[in-house]
Amino acid sequence: MLLEKGTKKADEAGLDMYLQASLMGAELYKKFGFEVVSVEEIDLSQWGVDKVDTRTYMKRVTRGVRQ
């Protein structure tokens, strides 16, 4: 799976990972060690859309050592 390869590469390089996820996507990323840093709600009504968009910002601390 792509996430497995990506997290492995980051660990090998000793790098933390950051991403922005949907609410549904955040649950998947948690399974790969990502933690929620913050959640932002954006009211889209000012652009004529009757909806609130929710963005979840996440971080995964490296589990490896930079070579």
N, CA, C and O atoms as a CHARMM CRD file, in Angstrom:
* protein
*
  268
    1    1 MET  N      0.84200  -1.18400   0.00000 PROA 1      0.00000
    2    1 MET  CA     0.00000   0.00000   0.00000 PROA 1      0.00000
    3    1 MET  C      0.88700   1.24700   0.00000 PROA 1      0.00000
    4    1 MET  O      1.98200   1.24300   0.56200 PROA 1      0.00000
    5    2 LEU  N      0.41000   2.28700  -0.62300 PROA 2      0.00000
    6    2 LEU  CA     1.17900   3.51600  -0.76700 PROA 2      0.00000
    7    2 LEU  C      1.56100   4.12000   0.58600 PROA 2      0.00000
    8    2 LEU  O      2.69200   4.57600   0.76000 PROA 2      0.00000
    9    3 LEU  N      0.64000   4.12900   1.53600 PROA 3      0.00000
   10    3 LEU  CA     0.95200   4.69000   2.85400 PROA 3      0.00000
   11    3 LEU  C      2.05400   3.91500   3.55600 PROA 3      0.00000
   12    3 LEU  O      2.89700   4.51000   4.22800 PROA 3      0.00000
   13    4 GLU  N      2.06100   2.61100   3.41100 PROA 4      0.00000
   14    4 GLU  CA     3.11200   1.80000   4.02800 PROA 4      0.00000
   15    4 GLU  C      4.47400   2.16000   3.45200 PROA 4      0.00000
   16    4 GLU  O      5.44700   2.30200   4.19200 PROA 4      0.00000
   17    5 LYS  N      4.54200   2.30700   2.13600 PROA 5      0.00000
   18    5 LYS  CA     5.80600   2.66700   1.49300 PROA 5      0.00000
   19    5 LYS  C      6.25200   4.06800   1.90500 PROA 5      0.00000
   20    5 LYS  O      7.42700   4.29400   2.19700 PROA 5      0.00000
   21    6 GLY  N      5.31400   4.99700   1.92600 PROA 6      0.00000
   22    6 GLY  CA     5.64600   6.37500   2.27900 PROA 6      0.00000
   23    6 GLY  C      6.12400   6.52700   3.71100 PROA 6      0.00000
   24    6 GLY  O      7.10500   7.22400   3.97100 PROA 6      0.00000
   25    7 THR  N      5.43600   5.87600   4.64200 PROA 7      0.00000
   26    7 THR  CA     5.85600   5.97600   6.04300 PROA 7      0.00000
   27    7 THR  C      7.18500   5.26600   6.26500 PROA 7      0.00000
   28    7 THR  O      7.99200   5.70200   7.08700 PROA 7      0.00000
   29    8 LYS  N      7.41700   4.18100   5.54300 PROA 8      0.00000
   30    8 LYS  CA     8.69700   3.47000   5.66200 PROA 8      0.00000
   31    8 LYS  C      9.84300   4.35700   5.17700 PROA 8      0.00000
   32    8 LYS  O     10.88000   4.45000   5.83300 PROA 8      0.00000
   33    9 LYS  N      9.65300   5.00300   4.03200 PROA 9      0.00000
   34    9 LYS  CA    10.68600   5.90100   3.49100 PROA 9      0.00000
   35    9 LYS  C     10.96300   7.05400   4.45700 PROA 9      0.00000
   36    9 LYS  O     12.11800   7.41600   4.67900 PROA 9      0.00000
   37   10 ALA  N      9.91100   7.62500   5.02600 PROA 10     0.00000
   38   10 ALA  CA    10.09200   8.72700   5.97100 PROA 10     0.00000
   39   10 ALA  C     10.85200   8.25900   7.20600 PROA 10     0.00000
   40   10 ALA  O     11.72800   8.96600   7.70300 PROA 10     0.00000
   41   11 ASP  N     10.52100   7.07200   7.70000 PROA 11     0.00000
   42   11 ASP  CA    11.22800   6.52800   8.86000 PROA 11     0.00000
   43   11 ASP  C     12.70100   6.29400   8.54400 PROA 11     0.00000
   44   11 ASP  O     13.57200   6.60800   9.35500 PROA 11     0.00000
   45   12 GLU  N     12.97600   5.74800   7.37600 PROA 12     0.00000
   46   12 GLU  CA    14.36500   5.49800   6.97700 PROA 12     0.00000
   47   12 GLU  C     15.16500   6.79400   6.89600 PROA 12     0.00000
   48   12 GLU  O     16.36100   6.81600   7.18600 PROA 12     0.00000
   49   13 ALA  N     14.49100   7.87500   6.49800 PROA 13     0.00000
   50   13 ALA  CA    15.15200   9.17300   6.37400 PROA 13     0.00000
   51   13 ALA  C     15.10800   9.97200   7.67100 PROA 13     0.00000
   52   13 ALA  O     15.72300  11.03400   7.76100 PROA 13     0.00000
   53   14 GLY  N     14.38800   9.47600   8.67500 PROA 14     0.00000
   54   14 GLY  CA    14.26800  10.18900   9.94400 PROA 14     0.00000
   55   14 GLY  C     13.42000  11.44100   9.84900 PROA 14     0.00000
   56   14 GLY  O     13.67600  12.42200  10.54600 PROA 14     0.00000
   57   15 LEU  N     12.40600  11.41400   8.98600 PROA 15     0.00000
   58   15 LEU  CA    11.57500  12.59600   8.75000 PROA 15     0.00000
   59   15 LEU  C     10.18000  12.45100   9.34000 PROA 15     0.00000
   60   15 LEU  O      9.56600  11.38800   9.25500 PROA 15     0.00000
   61   16 ASP  N      9.68500  13.53400   9.94000 PROA 16     0.00000
   62   16 ASP  CA     8.29100  13.59400  10.35600 PROA 16     0.00000
   63   16 ASP  C      7.44400  13.83200   9.11000 PROA 16     0.00000
   64   16 ASP  O      7.94000  14.32600   8.09800 PROA 16     0.00000
   65   17 MET  N      6.16700  13.47900   9.19400 PROA 17     0.00000
   66   17 MET  CA     5.25400  13.66500   8.06600 PROA 17     0.00000
   67   17 MET  C      4.07300  14.52600   8.50900 PROA 17     0.00000
   68   17 MET  O      3.60700  14.42100   9.64400 PROA 17     0.00000
   69   18 TYR  N      3.60000  15.37200   7.60900 PROA 18     0.00000
   70   18 TYR  CA     2.46000  16.23800   7.86800 PROA 18     0.00000
   71   18 TYR  C      1.48100  16.10400   6.71600 PROA 18     0.00000
   72   18 TYR  O      1.88500  15.90900   5.56900 PROA 18     0.00000
   73   19 LEU  N      0.17000  16.20900   7.02700 PROA 19     0.00000
   74   19 LEU  CA    -0.82400  16.15400   5.95700 PROA 19     0.00000
   75   19 LEU  C     -2.12000  16.80800   6.39000 PROA 19     0.00000
   76   19 LEU  O     -2.34500  17.09100   7.56700 PROA 19     0.00000
   77   20 GLN  N     -2.96100  17.03600   5.39900 PROA 20     0.00000
   78   20 GLN  CA    -4.31100  17.55000   5.61600 PROA 20     0.00000
   79   20 GLN  C     -5.26300  16.47600   5.13600 PROA 20     0.00000
   80   20 GLN  O     -5.11800  15.97500   4.02100 PROA 20     0.00000
   81   21 ALA  N     -6.23600  16.11300   5.95900 PROA 21     0.00000
   82   21 ALA  CA    -7.12400  15.00100   5.63200 PROA 21     0.00000
   83   21 ALA  C     -8.58600  15.39300   5.79200 PROA 21     0.00000
   84   21 ALA  O     -8.92600  16.32800   6.51700 PROA 21     0.00000
   85   22 SER  N     -9.43600  14.65200   5.09600 PROA 22     0.00000
   86   22 SER  CA   -10.87200  14.76400   5.32600 PROA 22     0.00000
   87   22 SER  C    -11.18400  14.03300   6.63100 PROA 22     0.00000
   88   22 SER  O    -10.32300  13.34500   7.17800 PROA 22     0.00000
   89   23 LEU  N    -12.39400  14.17900   7.12200 PROA 23     0.00000
   90   23 LEU  CA   -12.76200  13.47100   8.35200 PROA 23     0.00000
   91   23 LEU  C    -12.66600  11.96500   8.16700 PROA 23     0.00000
   92   23 LEU  O    -12.19000  11.25700   9.05400 PROA 23     0.00000
   93   24 MET  N    -13.11400  11.47600   7.02000 PROA 24     0.00000
   94   24 MET  CA   -13.03800  10.03500   6.75000 PROA 24     0.00000
   95   24 MET  C    -11.58800   9.59000   6.58100 PROA 24     0.00000
   96   24 MET  O    -11.19300   8.54400   7.09500 PROA 24     0.00000
   97   25 GLY  N    -10.80500  10.37400   5.86900 PROA 25     0.00000
   98   25 GLY  CA    -9.40600  10.03000   5.64200 PROA 25     0.00000
   99   25 GLY  C     -8.59500  10.01500   6.92000 PROA 25     0.00000
  100   25 GLY  O     -7.66200   9.22300   7.05700 PROA 25     0.00000
  101   26 ALA  N     -8.94400  10.89100   7.86300 PROA 26     0.00000
  102   26 ALA  CA    -8.19900  10.97600   9.12100 PROA 26     0.00000
  103   26 ALA  C     -8.20900   9.64400   9.86000 PROA 26     0.00000
  104   26 ALA  O     -7.21500   9.27500  10.48500 PROA 26     0.00000
  105   27 GLU  N     -9.30700   8.93100   9.79700 PROA 27     0.00000
  106   27 GLU  CA    -9.38300   7.63200  10.47800 PROA 27     0.00000
  107   27 GLU  C     -8.39300   6.64000   9.87900 PROA 27     0.00000
  108   27 GLU  O     -7.79300   5.84800  10.60500 PROA 27     0.00000
  109   28 LEU  N     -8.22100   6.67800   8.57300 PROA 28     0.00000
  110   28 LEU  CA    -7.24300   5.80400   7.92000 PROA 28     0.00000
  111   28 LEU  C     -5.82400   6.18700   8.34100 PROA 28     0.00000
  112   28 LEU  O     -5.02000   5.32200   8.68800 PROA 28     0.00000
  113   29 TYR  N     -5.52300   7.47600   8.31000 PROA 29     0.00000
  114   29 TYR  CA    -4.17500   7.92600   8.64900 PROA 29     0.00000
  115   29 TYR  C     -3.81000   7.60400  10.09900 PROA 29     0.00000
  116   29 TYR  O     -2.64400   7.34200  10.39800 PROA 29     0.00000
  117   30 LYS  N     -4.78000   7.62000  10.98800 PROA 30     0.00000
  118   30 LYS  CA    -4.51100   7.26400  12.39300 PROA 30     0.00000
  119   30 LYS  C     -3.94900   5.84800  12.50100 PROA 30     0.00000
  120   30 LYS  O     -3.11900   5.57300  13.36700 PROA 30     0.00000
  121   31 LYS  N     -4.39600   4.96000  11.63300 PROA 31     0.00000
  122   31 LYS  CA    -3.91400   3.57300  11.65000 PROA 31     0.00000
  123   31 LYS  C     -2.43900   3.48200  11.26900 PROA 31     0.00000
  124   31 LYS  O     -1.78600   2.47400  11.54100 PROA 31     0.00000
  125   32 PHE  N     -1.91500   4.53000  10.64300 PROA 32     0.00000
  126   32 PHE  CA    -0.51500   4.56000  10.23700 PROA 32     0.00000
  127   32 PHE  C      0.32200   5.46900  11.13700 PROA 32     0.00000
  128   32 PHE  O      1.43900   5.84900  10.78400 PROA 32     0.00000
  129   33 GLY  N     -0.22300   5.81000  12.29400 PROA 33     0.00000
  130   33 GLY  CA     0.54600   6.55800  13.27900 PROA 33     0.00000
  131   33 GLY  C      0.39800   8.06700  13.24500 PROA 33     0.00000
  132   33 GLY  O      1.08800   8.76500  13.98800 PROA 33     0.00000
  133   34 PHE  N     -0.48000   8.58700  12.40700 PROA 34     0.00000
  134   34 PHE  CA    -0.69600  10.03300  12.36900 PROA 34     0.00000
  135   34 PHE  C     -1.59200  10.45200  13.53200 PROA 34     0.00000
  136   34 PHE  O     -2.51000   9.72900  13.91900 PROA 34     0.00000
  137   35 GLU  N     -1.30800  11.63600  14.08300 PROA 35     0.00000
  138   35 GLU  CA    -2.12100  12.19600  15.16600 PROA 35     0.00000
  139   35 GLU  C     -2.68700  13.53400  14.72200 PROA 35     0.00000
  140   35 GLU  O     -2.04500  14.27300  13.97500 PROA 35     0.00000
  141   36 VAL  N     -3.88600  13.83800  15.18200 PROA 36     0.00000
  142   36 VAL  CA    -4.53400  15.10400  14.83600 PROA 36     0.00000
  143   36 VAL  C     -3.83200  16.24600  15.56400 PROA 36     0.00000
  144   36 VAL  O     -3.64700  16.20800  16.78100 PROA 36     0.00000
  145   37 VAL  N     -3.44400  17.26200  14.79200 PROA 37     0.00000
  146   37 VAL  CA    -2.82000  18.46200  15.34800 PROA 37     0.00000
  147   37 VAL  C     -3.89100  19.52800  15.56700 PROA 37     0.00000
  148   37 VAL  O     -3.93100  20.17400  16.61400 PROA 37     0.00000
  149   38 SER  N     -4.75900  19.70500  14.56500 PROA 38     0.00000
  150   38 SER  CA    -5.85500  20.65900  14.69500 PROA 38     0.00000
  151   38 SER  C     -6.94000  20.34100  13.66700 PROA 38     0.00000
  152   38 SER  O     -6.71100  19.63900  12.68200 PROA 38     0.00000
  153   39 VAL  N     -8.11800  20.87800  13.93200 PROA 39     0.00000
  154   39 VAL  CA    -9.25800  20.72300  13.02300 PROA 39     0.00000
  155   39 VAL  C     -9.78400  22.12200  12.74100 PROA 39     0.00000
  156   39 VAL  O     -9.96700  22.92600  13.65600 PROA 39     0.00000
  157   40 GLU  N    -10.02600  22.40500  11.46700 PROA 40     0.00000
  158   40 GLU  CA   -10.49300  23.71900  11.05200 PROA 40     0.00000
  159   40 GLU  C    -11.80600  23.56700  10.29500 PROA 40     0.00000
  160   40 GLU  O    -11.92600  22.72100   9.40900 PROA 40     0.00000
  161   41 GLU  N    -12.78200  24.38600  10.64800 PROA 41     0.00000
  162   41 GLU  CA   -14.05700  24.39100   9.93300 PROA 41     0.00000
  163   41 GLU  C    -14.16800  25.69200   9.15300 PROA 41     0.00000
  164   41 GLU  O    -13.95900  26.77700   9.69600 PROA 41     0.00000
  165   42 ILE  N    -14.49800  25.57200   7.87800 PROA 42     0.00000
  166   42 ILE  CA   -14.60300  26.73500   7.00600 PROA 42     0.00000
  167   42 ILE  C    -16.03100  26.83400   6.49100 PROA 42     0.00000
  168   42 ILE  O    -16.52700  25.92100   5.83100 PROA 42     0.00000
  169   43 ASP  N    -16.68600  27.94500   6.79600 PROA 43     0.00000
  170   43 ASP  CA   -18.05200  28.18900   6.33800 PROA 43     0.00000
  171   43 ASP  C    -17.99800  28.63000   4.87700 PROA 43     0.00000
  172   43 ASP  O    -17.44800  29.68600   4.56200 PROA 43     0.00000
  173   44 LEU  N    -18.56000  27.83300   4.00100 PROA 44     0.00000
  174   44 LEU  CA   -18.50300  28.11400   2.56700 PROA 44     0.00000
  175   44 LEU  C    -19.66000  28.98000   2.07100 PROA 44     0.00000
  176   44 LEU  O    -19.76000  29.24600   0.87400 PROA 44     0.00000
  177   45 SER  N    -20.53400  29.42300   2.97700 PROA 45     0.00000
  178   45 SER  CA   -21.70400  30.19600   2.55600 PROA 45     0.00000
  179   45 SER  C    -21.32200  31.52300   1.90300 PROA 45     0.00000
  180   45 SER  O    -22.07700  32.03700   1.07800 PROA 45     0.00000
  181   46 GLN  N    -20.17700  32.08300   2.25300 PROA 46     0.00000
  182   46 GLN  CA   -19.76900  33.34800   1.63200 PROA 46     0.00000
  183   46 GLN  C    -19.46700  33.18300   0.14000 PROA 46     0.00000
  184   46 GLN  O    -19.37500  34.16900  -0.59200 PROA 46     0.00000
  185   47 TRP  N    -19.31600  31.94500  -0.30100 PROA 47     0.00000
  186   47 TRP  CA   -19.10800  31.64300  -1.71500 PROA 47     0.00000
  187   47 TRP  C    -20.34600  30.98300  -2.33100 PROA 47     0.00000
  188   47 TRP  O    -20.27000  30.39300  -3.40800 PROA 47     0.00000
  189   48 GLY  N    -21.48300  31.08800  -1.64000 PROA 48     0.00000
  190   48 GLY  CA   -22.73900  30.58300  -2.17600 PROA 48     0.00000
  191   48 GLY  C    -22.96900  29.09300  -2.00500 PROA 48     0.00000
  192   48 GLY  O    -23.84600  28.52100  -2.65200 PROA 48     0.00000
  193   49 VAL  N    -22.19200  28.46100  -1.14100 PROA 49     0.00000
  194   49 VAL  CA   -22.33900  27.02400  -0.89600 PROA 49     0.00000
  195   49 VAL  C    -22.83700  26.83900   0.53200 PROA 49     0.00000
  196   49 VAL  O    -22.21100  27.31600   1.47900 PROA 49     0.00000
  197   50 ASP  N    -23.95000  26.15400   0.68400 PROA 50     0.00000
  198   50 ASP  CA   -24.54300  25.94700   2.00300 PROA 50     0.00000
  199   50 ASP  C    -23.89800  24.72500   2.66500 PROA 50     0.00000
  200   50 ASP  O    -24.50600  23.66100   2.77600 PROA 50     0.00000
  201   51 LYS  N    -22.65300  24.91100   3.09700 PROA 51     0.00000
  202   51 LYS  CA   -21.89600  23.79600   3.66200 PROA 51     0.00000
  203   51 LYS  C    -20.74200  24.32400   4.51100 PROA 51     0.00000
  204   51 LYS  O    -20.24400  25.42800   4.29200 PROA 51     0.00000
  205   52 VAL  N    -20.33600  23.52300   5.47000 PROA 52     0.00000
  206   52 VAL  CA   -19.13600  23.80800   6.24900 PROA 52     0.00000
  207   52 VAL  C    -18.12000  22.72900   5.90400 PROA 52     0.00000
  208   52 VAL  O    -18.39500  21.53800   6.05200 PROA 52     0.00000
  209   53 ASP  N    -16.94300  23.15100   5.44400 PROA 53     0.00000
  210   53 ASP  CA   -15.87500  22.21500   5.08400 PROA 53     0.00000
  211   53 ASP  C    -14.98200  22.02000   6.30900 PROA 53     0.00000
  212   53 ASP  O    -14.55000  22.98900   6.93300 PROA 53     0.00000
  213   54 THR  N    -14.71500  20.77300   6.64300 PROA 54     0.00000
  214   54 THR  CA   -13.86500  20.46900   7.79200 PROA 54     0.00000
  215   54 THR  C    -12.53900  19.92100   7.30200 PROA 54     0.00000
  216   54 THR  O    -12.49700  18.97500   6.51500 PROA 54     0.00000
  217   55 ARG  N    -11.45700  20.52000   7.77400 PROA 55     0.00000
  218   55 ARG  CA   -10.11000  20.08000   7.41500 PROA 55     0.00000
  219   55 ARG  C     -9.39300  19.61900   8.67600 PROA 55     0.00000
  220   55 ARG  O     -9.41300  20.30000   9.70100 PROA 55     0.00000
  221   56 THR  N     -8.76600  18.46300   8.58800 PROA 56     0.00000
  222   56 THR  CA    -8.05100  17.88300   9.71700 PROA 56     0.00000
  223   56 THR  C     -6.56500  17.88500   9.39100 PROA 56     0.00000
  224   56 THR  O     -6.14200  17.29200   8.39900 PROA 56     0.00000
  225   57 TYR  N     -5.77800  18.54800  10.22300 PROA 57     0.00000
  226   57 TYR  CA    -4.33100  18.61500  10.02500 PROA 57     0.00000
  227   57 TYR  C     -3.68200  17.58400  10.93900 PROA 57     0.00000
  228   57 TYR  O     -4.00300  17.49900  12.12500 PROA 57     0.00000
  229   58 MET  N     -2.76100  16.80000  10.37100 PROA 58     0.00000
  230   58 MET  CA    -2.19600  15.67400  11.10300 PROA 58     0.00000
  231   58 MET  C     -0.67400  15.63700  10.98000 PROA 58     0.00000
  232   58 MET  O     -0.09200  16.18500  10.04400 PROA 58     0.00000
  233   59 LYS  N     -0.04600  14.97000  11.95900 PROA 59     0.00000
  234   59 LYS  CA     1.40500  14.81800  11.98700 PROA 59     0.00000
  235   59 LYS  C      1.74300  13.38500  12.38700 PROA 59     0.00000
  236   59 LYS  O      1.05300  12.77900  13.20600 PROA 59     0.00000
  237   60 ARG  N      2.80300  12.85800  11.80500 PROA 60     0.00000
  238   60 ARG  CA     3.32800  11.54600  12.19200 PROA 60     0.00000
  239   60 ARG  C      4.80500  11.72900  12.50400 PROA 60     0.00000
  240   60 ARG  O      5.59200  12.09800  11.63200 PROA 60     0.00000
  241   61 VAL  N      5.17500  11.47100  13.74700 PROA 61     0.00000
  242   61 VAL  CA     6.56600  11.59600  14.17400 PROA 61     0.00000
  243   61 VAL  C      7.33800  10.38500  13.66900 PROA 61     0.00000
  244   61 VAL  O      6.84900   9.25600  13.72700 PROA 61     0.00000
  245   62 THR  N      8.54800  10.62900  13.17200 PROA 62     0.00000
  246   62 THR  CA     9.36100   9.55400  12.62300 PROA 62     0.00000
  247   62 THR  C      9.61200   8.45000  13.65000 PROA 62     0.00000
  248   62 THR  O      9.70700   8.69900  14.85200 PROA 62     0.00000
  249   63 ARG  N      9.71200   7.26100  13.15200 PROA 63     0.00000
  250   63 ARG  CA    10.03200   6.11300  14.00000 PROA 63     0.00000
  251   63 ARG  C     11.40400   5.56400  13.62400 PROA 63     0.00000
  252   63 ARG  O     11.77500   4.44900  13.99300 PROA 63     0.00000
  253   64 GLY  N     12.13400   6.36700  12.89000 PROA 64     0.00000
  254   64 GLY  CA    13.45800   5.95400  12.44300 PROA 64     0.00000
  255   64 GLY  C     14.50100   6.98000  12.82100 PROA 64     0.00000
  256   64 GLY  O     14.22400   7.94500  13.53300 PROA 64     0.00000
  257   65 VAL  N     15.70200   6.75600  12.33300 PROA 65     0.00000
  258   65 VAL  CA    16.81500   7.65100  12.61600 PROA 65     0.00000
  259   65 VAL  C     17.40300   8.10700  11.29800 PROA 65     0.00000
  260   65 VAL  O     17.68200   7.30000  10.41100 PROA 65     0.00000
  261   66 ARG  N     17.58900   9.41200  11.18300 PROA 66     0.00000
  262   66 ARG  CA    18.18100   9.95900   9.96100 PROA 66     0.00000
  263   66 ARG  C     19.60200   9.43200   9.81200 PROA 66     0.00000
  264   66 ARG  O     20.38300   9.46100  10.76200 PROA 66     0.00000
  265   67 GLN  N     19.93000   8.95700   8.63200 PROA 67     0.00000
  266   67 GLN  CA    21.25600   8.38200   8.35000 PROA 67     0.00000
  267   67 GLN  C     22.25700   9.48300   8.06600 PROA 67     0.00000
  268   67 GLN  O     23.42700   9.20200   7.80600 PROA 67     0.00000
